[in-house]
Amino acid sequence: MRRHAIVIGAGLAGSSAAERLAARGWAIALIERAQAPGEGASGNLAGVLRPLPSLDDNRLARLTRASFQYTSAHLATLTAAGLPLRWGRTGVLHLARDERHASTQQRVVEAQQPAADYLRFVDREQARQLADWPVANGGWWFPGGGWVDPASLCRANLERHAAAITAHYGCRVARIERHADRWCACDAAGDRIAEAPVLILANGSATRDFPAAAHLPLRAARGQVSHLPAEAVSAPAIVVCRLGYVTPAIDGLRCAGATFAVDDDEAALRVADHAENLAKLDFILPGYSRGLRPEALAGRVGFRPLSPDRLPLIGAVADAGAVDPGRPSPPLDQLPRLPGLYLINGFGARGIVWSALAGELLACLIAGEAPPLAGELVDAVDPGRFLLRGRRRSGLRLPDER
């Protein structure tokens, strides 16, 4: 008998989960409040594909490395299948913030000895040549990195196994309910949109609107990206990062940004945020913003779901009501779970690098297959981790660049 699941949200998280389950023969009911996939936080013109190494090779570094490798292969597969994916493997230059940071970057490469086609350190002159612009420092060079149009990735994911996915666009889920062994997604009038034994929440910070997920410490961060007019052959022809990023020219525009404001729900573009992005741009490529006026720029605002520890939330949703706050917390693998309810969320600004592997991990957990990550990393992204003692008061750590 064919297995069925509901996925709420058609951004990078939801489309990746739907694609991975559909590849296993599942029938998917995909529910999205927008009129098309990838119109929310996944709707920017372009985002950056690169890992984030660290000297201690911490969980974030290992997760982004595994995700970068998986995503790179996934993008190549979608492209080979002729699906409507837009991306460019231009390479990503991650410039050091200062001399101390440059020294750390060098030590990472020396200690870890990565393959040259994955990561190498370049000095300032080499970085200048790569960027085709004077820069203040050298940095990490990721030859296999690049930019991705995230909405096109959402569309490609959903088209790969389109016959298995029934999409409900322009449809808002007001509540979710479990009856017997099935979850129901209902609209504001109480009418059933879809029902299935498995329900996956992939709708960003709106996930917390459902009582079953209200305990999750998801927050939204407003990010404004500035669009700069750009000639097709103008520098840089690669992605360059340094406490911000700038992309190559894409359809006559270059993306620069992005701002980061937690719990800020202003959807309109702000001139002050364009000015902040131009200041970041000059920090990346000195003098690059000369002649650009903040008030004349276009751009886009998106709201990215974040977790306090900067790691995504992937797996079964814990039953918060069954956890006694007056008793010691059980081990993670013994936390009571809500049967059939899963989460793929909290990607922050790393949805492009994380989404493909996150979808595969979730599909493995749902299907009872061996996960594609080490057990320590599977536990690190388990949504139940925030119900363990000592995690309730954890504050949000802002993104940084190692």
C-alpha positions in Angstrom: 0.0 0.0 0.0 1.3 3.4 -0.9 2.4 5.6 2.0 1.1 9.1 2.4 2.4 12.3 4.1 1.4 15.9 4.4 4.0 18.6 4.0 3.1 22.1 5.2 5.4 24.7 3.4 6.8 24.7 -0.1 10.1 26.5 0.5 13.5 24.9 0.6 12.7 22.8 3.6 9.3 21.5 2.5 10.2 20.9 -1.2 13.3 19.0 -0.1 11.3 16.8 2.3 8.6 16.2 -0.4 11.2 15.3 -3.0 13.1 12.8 -0.8 9.9 11.0 0.3 8.4 11.0 -3.2 11.6 9.4 -4.4 10.8 6.6 -2.1 7.4 6.1 -3.5 5.4 8.2 -1.0 2.3 10.2 -2.1 2.7 13.8 -0.8 0.0 16.4 -0.1 1.9 19.7 -0.2 0.2 22.7 1.3 1.5 26.2 0.8 -0.1 29.5 1.7 1.6 31.4 -1.2 0.6 30.9 -4.8 3.8 29.1 -5.8 6.8 27.4 -4.2 9.7 29.4 -2.8 7.9 32.7 -2.3 8.8 33.1 1.4 12.2 33.0 2.9 13.3 30.9 0.0 12.4 33.6 -2.6 15.6 35.6 -2.8 17.1 36.1 -6.3 20.2 34.2 -5.2 21.9 32.7 -2.1 25.3 31.4 -1.3 26.4 27.7 -1.4 29.4 27.1 0.8 30.4 25.3 4.0 31.6 26.9 7.2 34.8 25.3 8.5 36.1 25.8 12.0 39.5 25.1 13.7 37.9 22.6 16.1 35.7 21.0 13.4 32.7 21.5 15.5 29.1 20.3 14.8 28.2 23.3 12.7 31.4 22.8 10.6 30.8 19.1 10.1 27.1 19.5 9.3 27.7 22.3 6.7 30.5 20.2 5.2 28.3 17.1 4.8 25.5 19.3 3.6 27.6 21.2 1.1 28.8 17.9 -0.5 25.3 16.4 -0.6 23.8 19.6 -2.0 26.5 19.9 -4.7 25.7 16.4 -5.9 21.9 17.0 -5.6 22.2 20.2 -7.8 24.2 18.3 -10.4 21.6 15.5 -10.5 18.7 18.0 -10.9 20.6 19.8 -13.7 21.4 16.5 -15.5 17.7 15.7 -15.4 16.9 18.9 -17.2 14.9 20.4 -14.3 14.4 24.2 -14.0 17.3 24.9 -11.7 19.3 28.1 -11.9 22.7 28.1 -10.2 26.4 28.9 -10.9 29.4 27.0 -9.6 31.5 30.1 -9.7 33.5 29.5 -6.6 33.1 31.3 -3.3 35.8 33.5 -1.8 35.4 33.9 2.0 37.7 36.8 2.9 39.2 37.1 6.4 37.8 39.9 8.6 41.3 40.9 9.7 44.8 39.5 10.1 44.0 37.5 13.1 41.1 35.8 11.3 43.3 35.2 8.3 45.8 33.4 10.6 42.9 31.2 11.9 41.8 30.4 8.3 45.3 29.4 7.4 45.6 27.2 10.5 42.3 25.4 9.6 43.6 24.5 6.1 47.0 23.4 7.5 45.5 21.3 10.3 42.7 19.7 8.2 44.5 19.3 4.9 41.3 19.5 2.8 41.3 18.5 -0.9 42.3 21.5 -3.0 39.1 21.3 -5.0 37.1 21.7 -1.8 39.0 24.4 0.2 42.3 26.2 0.1 43.7 29.4 1.6 44.7 32.2 -0.8 46.8 35.2 0.1 45.7 38.8 -0.6 47.1 38.9 -4.1 45.5 35.6 -5.0 42.2 36.8 -3.6 42.5 40.1 -5.5 42.9 38.1 -8.7 40.0 35.8 -8.0 37.7 38.8 -7.1 39.2 41.0 -9.9 39.1 43.8 -7.2 41.5 45.1 -4.6 40.8 43.4 -1.2 42.1 43.9 2.3 43.0 40.3 3.1 43.3 36.8 1.8 40.9 34.1 2.8 39.2 30.7 2.1 38.6 29.8 -1.5 35.9 27.2 -2.2 36.2 26.3 -5.9 33.0 24.2 -5.8 30.9 26.8 -4.1 28.7 29.3 -5.9 25.2 30.8 -6.0 21.8 29.2 -6.3 18.4 30.7 -7.1 16.5 29.1 -4.2 13.0 29.4 -5.7 14.2 27.5 -8.7 15.6 24.8 -6.5 12.2 24.5 -4.8 10.5 24.2 -8.2 13.1 21.6 -9.4 12.6 19.5 -6.3 8.9 19.4 -6.8 9.0 18.7 -10.5 11.4 15.8 -10.1 8.7 13.5 -8.9 5.7 15.6 -9.8 3.3 12.7 -10.2 3.6 11.8 -6.6 3.0 15.3 -5.2 -0.4 17.0 -5.0 0.1 20.7 -4.4 -2.4 23.0 -2.6 -1.2 26.5 -3.3 -2.9 29.6 -1.9 -4.0 27.5 1.0 -3.5 28.4 4.7 -3.5 25.7 7.4 -5.3 27.1 10.4 -5.0 24.0 12.6 -3.7 20.4 12.7 -5.4 17.6 14.4 -4.8 13.9 15.0 -7.7 11.5 14.8 -6.9 7.8 15.4 -3.7 7.2 13.4 -4.1 10.1 10.9 -3.2 13.8 10.9 -5.6 16.3 9.4 -4.7 19.7 8.1 -7.7 22.0 8.3 -8.4 25.6 7.0 -9.9 28.4 9.0 -13.5 27.2 8.2 -12.6 23.8 9.7 -12.6 22.1 6.3 -10.1 19.3 5.8 -7.4 20.1 3.3 -5.6 16.8 3.5 -5.1 13.9 5.9 -2.3 11.3 6.2 -0.5 9.3 8.9 2.6 11.5 8.6 2.6 15.3 8.9 5.7 17.4 8.3 6.0 21.0 9.5 8.2 23.0 7.1 6.5 26.4 7.4 9.2 28.4 9.1 8.5 30.3 12.4 4.7 29.9 11.7 5.2 26.3 12.9 4.8 27.7 16.4 1.2 28.7 15.7 0.2 25.1 16.1 -0.1 24.0 19.8 1.8 20.8 19.2 4.9 22.8 18.2 4.4 25.9 20.3 7.2 24.8 22.7 9.8 25.0 19.9 12.2 28.0 20.3 11.9 29.2 16.7 12.2 32.9 16.0 12.2 34.8 12.7 15.0 37.1 11.5 14.3 39.8 9.0 16.8 39.9 6.2 17.0 42.6 3.5 19.0 42.0 0.4 19.9 44.8 -1.9 19.8 44.5 -5.7 22.5 46.3 -7.5 22.5 47.0 -11.3 25.3 45.0 -12.9 26.9 44.4 -16.3 27.1 40.8 -17.3 30.9 40.8 -17.5 31.6 43.0 -14.5 33.6 42.1 -11.4 33.2 40.0 -9.3 32.4 37.0 -11.4 32.5 34.9 -8.2 30.7 35.1 -4.9 32.7 37.0 -2.3 31.9 37.0 1.5 33.2 39.0 4.4 30.6 39.6 7.1 28.2 39.8 4.2 28.2 38.7 0.6 28.0 39.9 -2.9 27.1 37.7 -5.9 28.1 37.8 -9.6 25.7 39.5 -12.0 22.5 37.5 -12.5 20.1 38.8 -15.1 21.5 42.3 -14.8 21.4 42.4 -11.0 23.9 41.6 -8.3 22.7 40.6 -4.7 24.4 42.2 -1.7 23.6 41.8 1.9 22.1 40.8 4.0 20.8 42.5 7.1 19.8 40.5 10.2 17.1 41.6 12.6 15.5 39.2 15.0 11.8 39.6 15.8 11.4 42.4 13.3 8.3 42.0 11.2 8.6 45.0 8.9 8.0 43.7 5.3 8.8 46.9 3.5 12.2 47.8 2.1 14.2 50.2 4.2 16.7 52.8 2.9 18.7 52.4 6.1 19.1 48.7 5.4 20.3 49.4 1.9 22.8 51.7 3.4 23.9 49.0 5.8 24.3 46.6 2.9 26.4 49.0 0.9 28.6 49.5 4.0 29.1 45.7 4.1 29.8 45.7 0.4 32.6 48.2 0.9 34.0 46.1 3.7 34.1 43.2 1.2 35.3 45.1 -1.8 36.6 48.5 -0.8 35.1 51.3 -2.8 32.7 49.1 -4.7 29.6 51.1 -3.7 30.9 54.3 -5.1 28.1 55.9 -7.1 25.3 53.7 -5.6 22.6 55.5 -3.7 20.6 53.5 -1.0 17.4 55.3 -1.9 17.6 54.2 -5.5 18.1 50.5 -4.9 15.6 47.7 -5.2 15.8 44.6 -3.1 13.9 41.9 -1.2 12.9 41.2 2.4 12.7 37.7 3.8 12.0 36.2 7.2 14.3 33.3 8.1 13.4 30.8 10.9 16.2 30.5 13.5 17.0 28.2 16.4 19.0 29.3 19.5 22.0 27.2 18.7 22.1 28.0 15.0 21.5 24.4 14.0 18.4 23.2 12.1 15.6 21.2 13.6 15.0 17.9 11.8 13.1 15.0 13.1 10.2 13.9 15.2 8.4 16.5 17.3 8.5 15.8 21.0 5.4 15.7 23.1 6.0 18.7 25.4 2.9 17.9 27.4 4.2 14.5 28.4 7.5 15.9 29.8 7.3 16.6 33.6 9.3 19.8 34.3 9.6 18.7 37.9 11.5 15.6 37.1 14.9 15.1 35.5 14.8 15.1 31.7 14.9 11.7 30.0 17.7 11.0 27.5 17.0 12.4 24.0 16.2 9.0 22.5 13.6 8.4 25.3 11.7 11.7 24.9 8.0 11.0 24.2 7.1 12.0 20.7 3.9 12.9 18.9 3.3 10.0 16.6 3.6 10.8 12.9 4.5 14.5 13.5 7.9 15.7 12.1 9.8 18.9 11.6 12.2 20.3 9.1 12.9 23.9 10.0 15.3 26.5 11.5 17.6 26.8 8.6 18.3 30.5 9.2 20.5 31.9 6.4 21.8 28.5 5.5 18.8 27.0 3.7 20.6 26.4 0.5 23.5 24.4 2.0 21.3 22.5 4.5 18.0 21.8 2.7 18.9 18.8 0.5 20.7 16.7 3.2 18.0 17.8 5.7 15.3 16.4 3.4 17.2 13.1 3.1 17.8 12.8 6.8 14.1 13.4 7.5 13.1 10.9 4.9 15.4 8.3 6.5 14.0 8.9 10.0 10.4 8.6 8.8 11.1 5.5 6.7 13.2 3.8 9.4 16.4 3.8 7.3 19.9 4.4 8.4 20.5 8.1 8.5 23.1 9.8 6.2 24.9 11.5 9.2 26.8 10.3 12.3 24.5 9.7 15.3 26.0 12.7 17.1 25.0 15.0 14.3 21.5 13.5 14.1 21.1 14.2 17.8 22.4 17.7 17.3 19.5 18.6 15.0 16.8 16.6 16.8 14.0 19.1 17.7 13.6 17.4 21.1 16.9 18.8 22.2 15.2 22.0 23.4 13.1 20.1 25.9 16.2 18.7 27.8 17.1 20.3 31.1 19.1 23.5 30.7 18.1 24.3 27.2 14.9 26.1 27.9 16.7 29.3 28.8 19.2 29.2 25.9 19.4 32.5 24.2 19.6 33.1 20.5 23.2 33.3 19.2 23.6 35.5 16.2 25.2 34.1 13.0 28.9 34.6 12.7 31.7 33.6 10.3 34.5 31.5 11.6 
